[in-house]
């Protein structure tokens, strides 16, 4: 098996959401569903002193996140029907729509906000790594869309060279699910578990 | 839940499955056994066609769009990309908006038929009419207005919805029937475009490429967010990310907001009060002078007006130089010390001194400004001051430097459709068109920047608003604009042409439904560090009764008896091809027409541009086109041009009866020094990733993840009881908007930010509360003093929970 993985270059990403919208177009996703989302984390303060002068400790960074096709995916662990499964060839995690009953356990279990039950379709939906594009030698749509060239995708051995296994806030420690996401963190990025580094744009990613 | 909202795509996929079953059966006969003869063939997966097109909306990205089409419907929109592109590979990848075109193309909100207005102007009530009736109404009224008032009463407002080599057919049409009132300026760059020629001349004064900044040691960017203003993959967004990674320079981004071009690199953010850039420059200049860090050789050889030594003769000995202003020897007699600048800019004294020291001792220095600092009441002088900064230290015309203007953009040669000569000479600043409707005959060269004639002979009575939302939404003081436009006795007829019913179109009397440029043959040449030319063909056949603008103008030309002159027997496609051949005659690099159509995207590498390098090399042989041939830090020409102008007191410095002829700091009318108890907060606009101006502003898919918010610092939010996500109202003397609060330390205290371009959404015959959150409900129609441009970032307001 060749496990596939994403890489994310936080020094390049500007949070533009082209990845998200390209995916939504290609996968024909309705309102309320996105397989890739862009999170903003903002910390610190910008203050004005008694002389009217600004001091700032503000740091802010975007994080583009889809399914991380984890080595130990909690969504697969909790799925009662076996619909959520890891592909034996590529390691990509996908939903078998025929088996999924739409219980939503995967959504609740995933620490990356990846699977979601599409109530209209009656089953869980998520990033499948554009498996059909992979077969024809293409990259996932989001990767090829990025204007800033911040995303990449490929065999995990190659992606590992591009960064650390995802351990920046607001993500959990990678030991939890062993995500196949490798991150080159920007100077602003805070470590996983940093209590102050929460999602600053919840409206845009729920 | 049953799937009642079966999309076309889902249907296609389903039919694809049936097609696959037919194939699996080994023969059509096998499928026939299941479905009956012919059914499987009828529902077989249609063949996929791929067409190229270009985005045509007012962002210089104009990125490549690769349409995947089945059964005459677009199924998804790809771009110019490849699976294993290197970081350096030039690819004009479309942004999130380009990737959303399928939704706009097939939007239920698209205009399908000609319509005429049946409600009041601004109400949005229309009914379908035939093309014949629409063209008859539009042309008969045009003839009537020309006969009754003359061609000066006809106007084509500023609009930015379509950019292509054939995107001005209505101007060509009107020139054949006697012409129309011209405009000058733009809503993008009125102030900087006005002031730059005074300083650098009108030619050879463009900025250096971003690539040039890779050789710099210090990069200063004033009021710019390259990633948000130009979002595509081979325009400034990409160029900026590339530069940031490749340069060894230290970078400072001077902005009131930690914009999206800074995120991830917050140490580059230098927060400042909006509208005070010229004060920062003045404070830096004072430090440079005090510490002997100015480049006097450069200032005396290449510039006029820095100090007495190079003042024009008539102005010598009067303490009117820039030096005299900075050191407190002239003008307001206030020394522009870092301490003085600190109080205005909000930047600590030590920070200004440190920055000045770095500027004075670090070479090459690359100074660049976006168009934010200039879109203000003091914008001409703010832009000028930023341009003066690199001159003070001689960092112009050398490798790694810039002349303080925006970065250069390159593009392959191209030729646009000739609009013909306009017999009408009168021209107005585009920002003053509502004044020209309301009281044009009171507008003169001395009070309203009228050019070509001393005063306007007539008010505007007829407008063709093609692909524009500047009648209301992108204009200023929407409530006032409504009052002018809603009065049908003023502008008697408005023809509107667009793809969807934007707010401005609600004021049209007749509406014509437009095609996108990628629903027809179209070409555009553009680029930034790298140039590219995109040649597109129709992705699908025209749907409903939509037509191209060229066809519409042809229909009007036929009714007006000038069809032959308009078309010259050529279709739009023939013109594009002919123009392309003209471009090829200029540039041997360009491929043949057949090749360029086949490739869709033609990319042309250009060497990095160093601004004003020839002038620096030899300022005599390569003199600038200014009166002195040099860089003018004091402009005699400005004083001559504005002699006798009617000014308001706060248009200039106290005690001065002319506009300032040097790059001073002017307090804004609605600025950090002029807030009030009622409106204690500054309000500034910015470009937002979810829209270019107002384009895409109606699309639910984009609005969902790019909500309309007012950015407010926690220090301003807390006393008002506002928390993240609250619905709030922003209010000032011009109106009131309702939107969500983004409570964030990414904006300075005392200032709130509202992204421009949200669709105005108000009952204009009721409470006028704008629930769309358009900043232009809150902006003034008073023009900036010199350019008569839109000062849309100069506002004060208050914010409260809704």
Interface residues (C-beta under 8 A of the other chain):
Chain A: X10 X11 X12 X13 X14 X15 X16 X17 X18 X20 X21 X22 X24 X25 X26 X28 X30 X31 X32 X34 X37 X38 X40 X42 X44 X45 X46 X47 X48 X49 X51 X52 X53 X54 X55 X56 X57 X58 X59 X60 X61 X62 X119 X120 X121 X122 X137 X138 X139 X141 X144 X145 X146 X147 X148 X149 X150 X186 X187 X188 X189 X200 X201 X202 X203 X204 X205
Chain B: X1 X3 X5 X7 X9 X10 X76 X77 X78 X79 X81 X82 X83 X84 X85 X87 X93 X94 X95 X96 X97 X99 X100 X102 X103 X227 X228 X231 X232 X233 X237 X238 X241 X245 X258 X260 X261 X262 X263 X264 X265 X266 X267 X269 X271 X272 X342 X343 X346 X347 X348 X349 X689 X700 X701 X702 X704 X705 X706 X707 X713 X714 X715 X724 X725 X740 X742 X744 X745 X746 X747 X748 X749 X750
